[in-house]
Amino acid sequence: MSSPIRILTAVPICDGHDSAINTINLEFIRHGIEVIYLGYHRSVSDIVRAAIQEDVRAIGISSYNGGHIEFFAEVVNLLRKKGADDIKVFGGGGGTITHDDAAIMKGKGVEEVFFAGTSLEEMVKFVHQRYGKLRGKRPRPKSGDQELARGLSAIEDAYAKRKRSTLKGRIRNPQSAIRTSRVIGFTGPGGAGKTTLIDELVLRFLNRNSKGRIAILSHDPSVVGEGALLGDRATMINSQDDRVFMRSMATRGQAGGLSPATRDCLTRLAQSNFDYVIIETVGTGQEAMPFQKNGIVDLTVLVMNPDYGSRLQLQKIVMLDLADIVVVNKSDLQRARTAHTEIEQRLEQNRRSQRLIDTVAKRHRDPGVDKLFGLITRKEL
Amino acid sequence: MSKLGRVVESVENYNKFVLDQVKRARTDEKFGRELLGRWIDIKAKIPTTRTPTGLPLPRLALPEIDEPGEIARYLYGEGLPGEFPYLNAAYREMYLESVREIESFEKTNGRTRPEPARRGEGAPDKKIPQAEEPTRLFSGLMLAEDTNERFHYLTRHQRTHRLSTAFDGPTLYGIDSDADGVFGKIGEGGVAIDTVEDMVRLYDGFDLGSPNFSASMTISGPAPIIMAMYIAAAKRRFGPKVVPKLRGTIQADIFKEVQAQNETIFPIEPSLRFLTDMVEFTTREMPRWYPISISGYHIGEAGSTPVQQAAYTLSNGFAYVEMFGGRGIPVDQFGPRLSFFLDCGLDAEYIALARVSRRIWAIGMRDVFGAGPKAQLYKLHTQTSGRSLIAAEFKNNLTRTAAELVLAYMNATNSCHSNSADEPFTTPTEEWIRLAAHGQAILLEESGIFKHTMNMLSGSPGMKAVERSVEAAILDEFREIERLGGVLSAVEERYQRSQIQNAAHRYEQQIYDGIRPIVGLNRYRDGDEEIPEVKLVRTPRSKQQLQVDRLAKFKKKNAEKAKRALDKLAEVADGGENVFPTLLDAAEVCSLGQITGRLQEVVGRFRPMV
């Protein structure tokens, strides 16, 4: 079995028309396609960077606010310039893209333009037919990020074919491998605000460190039929930066919040000269224990929502025993104080030096997030 | 219980009150007689008019009832036009032409002649409180001078100049025309505005302080900045004394942006703070300005059901009222300066969607927020549905828009925009704009549907059934929002967004499955794909470059002043006081993008919701 098709979808800069793309995304994932959704109001450079890092087969752009001839052409050109022209571009814009426009756009290297009235079925068929085949021989990577991205694809593909043994350079003992990055794991229930919190930490990293780089390995669940909507990038406004390498992975049928290929991908990232590698799990349940003791993760952060239910529920959350730092996010909610007290008591039972921090990640310049950033970047912890 | 929960209660209580009055009218003989007397009085005072064919008609149509209980149900449950709870209309008379006197008609011996001379002379007519044409056409293209030319073209035959401005993408997102990657978007879909100088060009030749002029600006995320630029432009042309005379509307609806339209530039809370800052200023200094247009249009266009559109618009409105009130602005001061904007499509709900909205608003404002009569009015601008228009066999769009116009006027909208048939492909071209505008004139002036009689099409059993059903569904939506902790919490939990997205998905699926017939698409489709020949409006590269160059010149000229103004702005924004006065100063010397960027440094950027 081969890997699902990975494509990136986005809406151009200065355009908030996301109704069509939302519908199309859902249709794609129902038909086994993994969609990395970049969101609306996205610049050419954000789109191309993301496409290369995610190593997608194609970029689908939904444009309703005009300027499509220029925008699509700029995406194609920048891909070419970056040596990534094996990533194809298609798109549509209802009636705003005329047949004449489409002809010009195709002349400039756009593979397909869908007009108003195209059924979702036709689009799905197009993606399957055009991008379902194995890729031919690819040109030599032009950048380190491109090479890394392809390496991660190779790992994912090998797992999809269940041929782990054929994997070149597979690391059998991650701890012994040459490590260049500090790896921080984020986990916690869905909706606790992990993604926002990570994005805010990235912002602080970029502001305070003028040269360093950071990598993010983010996970979203695969749905029945093996597609997945990988949407973290859409809300991570600060992480769309040349100094951030982000990769979105679908869990591809594995329970526990990670993908079968996660460990190898993470190892590869940890060896790739990033100052920090952040790994974010899918929203997890009480029993989840995504990061093993003695694994590759140096520091684990559990992000909680104050609304976890009764105090009894806390006893069942395994990660509360294992996490180095527990964050109560959304601490502006009414229940946050109670949550803090209850979690504090729960942590005291463990008799470890676990830290408990309250944050409001959605708030700009939140002091709680500052504190968390300080803790994470202090090596001795 | 949040205020929205209390609104639900107030509507339920009011409905109970109406039933009590009905019962009382039937059991309390004295009360019944009083009502009957009032009813007879009201009917006796209705003037009669004549149609051009000589048919006498009452200026106001009332139901044929003479039983006190039914009279009570009508007077309390619906209210006469212009009377609480304003189901029928916000004003006593709308769209009506002047009364054709019966005598003068008889003198012409039965020959029908409308009195063109008298009307043409503009004889003062005290019987028509709303002297303005309800037509307000949305427009914006290329650079400020191009849109200005279009504005002059659109208003050349109108007594009053009501301009409605569409902005291009970069402006809507608060960024400059020289920003990375926006070339190609400059002047597309609306006018490019970067500086106060563009704003001066945009309304050149119009008398901004005149009582016959009003400007509407469709922009929300950067609305306070654009508002400041408009004021700065007006001051440049007419001096500081013009400020209190400025008339117009700025959209400034943050909630619907977050729920549907995605043009938010700051996080929700600072966005709401800057909005309130602006409302505080305009309420005090610009009493004729509408500082917010609470908009369901974009919610509808993003795919919501009609009920969701009405419910979210109303609940957003009540949330703003609570917020402005919380700032200490008296409800009777800002309440009359709120206006609403709805979409009108072809679904059955539109038969009464605005009527029901008007009633719920009035009851909530009076009984929950203690508003006086002027602040109870749900003043409505309607636009026909853009989503209902399709590219295939696009001339059918004229018929769609015409049907939607009938529905909009049946709901007694205070003003209306009719879409151009070519809208699925492009910024409307003059030929189709003209047809769209004429559609309204044909309906209101040529046809006798609205000009002779108020409530001509109101009150059918079908309409009543829709009203009951729509009201119940809106209240259900309110209850759900209330359960989530009110509008702001629901927004933060993405409740409205997901509801809208689900509805959009269902709509597309219905078209695909053929359950929702669309002529020319899934019904009666011509075998050959028709390639429409429309003249496209696109901004030439040279014009885009001109805008970029002008901006560079402006920035260079004002570099030092801009720095000082931005520093001051950042300082005020970082503190808690009202930023609007500082924004006014900054707008004189800074570009839109400079101001947005600096404010984002202080309060952060909006994090999109997906």
Boltz contact constraints between the chains, C-beta under 6 A:
constraints:
  - contact:
      token1: [A, 13]
      token2: [B, 181]
      max_distance: 6.0
  - contact:
      token1: [A, 14]
      token2: [B, 169]
      max_distance: 6.0
  - contact:
      token1: [A, 14]
      token2: [B, 170]
      max_distance: 6.0
  - contact:
      token1: [A, 14]
      token2: [B, 173]
      max_distance: 6.0
  - contact:
      token1: [A, 14]
      token2: [B, 185]
      max_distance: 6.0
  - contact:
      token1: [A, 15]
      token2: [B, 169]
      max_distance: 6.0
  - contact:
      token1: [A, 16]
      token2: [B, 261]
      max_distance: 6.0
  - contact:
      token1: [A, 16]
      token2: [B, 262]
      max_distance: 6.0
  - contact:
      token1: [A, 16]
      token2: [B, 263]
      max_distance: 6.0
  - contact:
      token1: [A, 19]
      token2: [B, 302]
      max_distance: 6.0
  - contact:
      token1: [A, 19]
      token2: [B, 303]
      max_distance: 6.0
  - contact:
      token1: [A, 19]
      token2: [B, 504]
      max_distance: 6.0
  - contact:
      token1: [A, 22]
      token2: [B, 501]
      max_distance: 6.0
  - contact:
      token1: [A, 23]
      token2: [B, 505]
      max_distance: 6.0
  - contact:
      token1: [A, 23]
      token2: [B, 508]
      max_distance: 6.0
  - contact:
      token1: [A, 39]
      token2: [B, 608]
      max_distance: 6.0
  - contact:
      token1: [A, 40]
      token2: [B, 262]
      max_distance: 6.0
  - contact:
      token1: [A, 43]
      token2: [B, 181]
      max_distance: 6.0
  - contact:
      token1: [A, 44]
      token2: [B, 181]
      max_distance: 6.0
  - contact:
      token1: [A, 65]
      token2: [B, 169]
      max_distance: 6.0
  - contact:
      token1: [A, 65]
      token2: [B, 189]
      max_distance: 6.0
  - contact:
      token1: [A, 66]
      token2: [B, 188]
      max_distance: 6.0
  - contact:
      token1: [A, 66]
      token2: [B, 189]
      max_distance: 6.0
  - contact:
      token1: [A, 67]
      token2: [B, 184]
      max_distance: 6.0
  - contact:
      token1: [A, 67]
      token2: [B, 185]
      max_distance: 6.0
  - contact:
      token1: [A, 67]
      token2: [B, 188]
      max_distance: 6.0
  - contact:
      token1: [A, 70]
      token2: [B, 184]
      max_distance: 6.0
  - contact:
      token1: [A, 71]
      token2: [B, 184]
      max_distance: 6.0
  - contact:
      token1: [A, 95]
      token2: [B, 391]
      max_distance: 6.0
  - contact:
      token1: [A, 95]
      token2: [B, 424]
      max_distance: 6.0
  - contact:
      token1: [A, 95]
      token2: [B, 425]
      max_distance: 6.0
  - contact:
      token1: [A, 98]
      token2: [B, 425]
      max_distance: 6.0
  - contact:
      token1: [A, 99]
      token2: [B, 531]
      max_distance: 6.0
  - contact:
      token1: [A, 116]
      token2: [B, 391]
      max_distance: 6.0
  - contact:
      token1: [A, 117]
      token2: [B, 392]
      max_distance: 6.0
  - contact:
      token1: [A, 117]
      token2: [B, 521]
      max_distance: 6.0
  - contact:
      token1: [A, 119]
      token2: [B, 512]
      max_distance: 6.0
  - contact:
      token1: [A, 231]
      token2: [B, 610]
      max_distance: 6.0
  - contact:
      token1: [A, 234]
      token2: [B, 608]
      max_distance: 6.0
  - contact:
      token1: [A, 234]
      token2: [B, 610]
      max_distance: 6.0
  - contact:
      token1: [A, 235]
      token2: [B, 607]
      max_distance: 6.0
  - contact:
      token1: [A, 235]
      token2: [B, 608]
      max_distance: 6.0
  - contact:
      token1: [A, 237]
      token2: [B, 605]
      max_distance: 6.0
  - contact:
      token1: [A, 237]
      token2: [B, 607]
      max_distance: 6.0
  - contact:
      token1: [A, 364]
      token2: [B, 603]
      max_distance: 6.0
  - contact:
      token1: [A, 364]
      token2: [B, 604]
      max_distance: 6.0
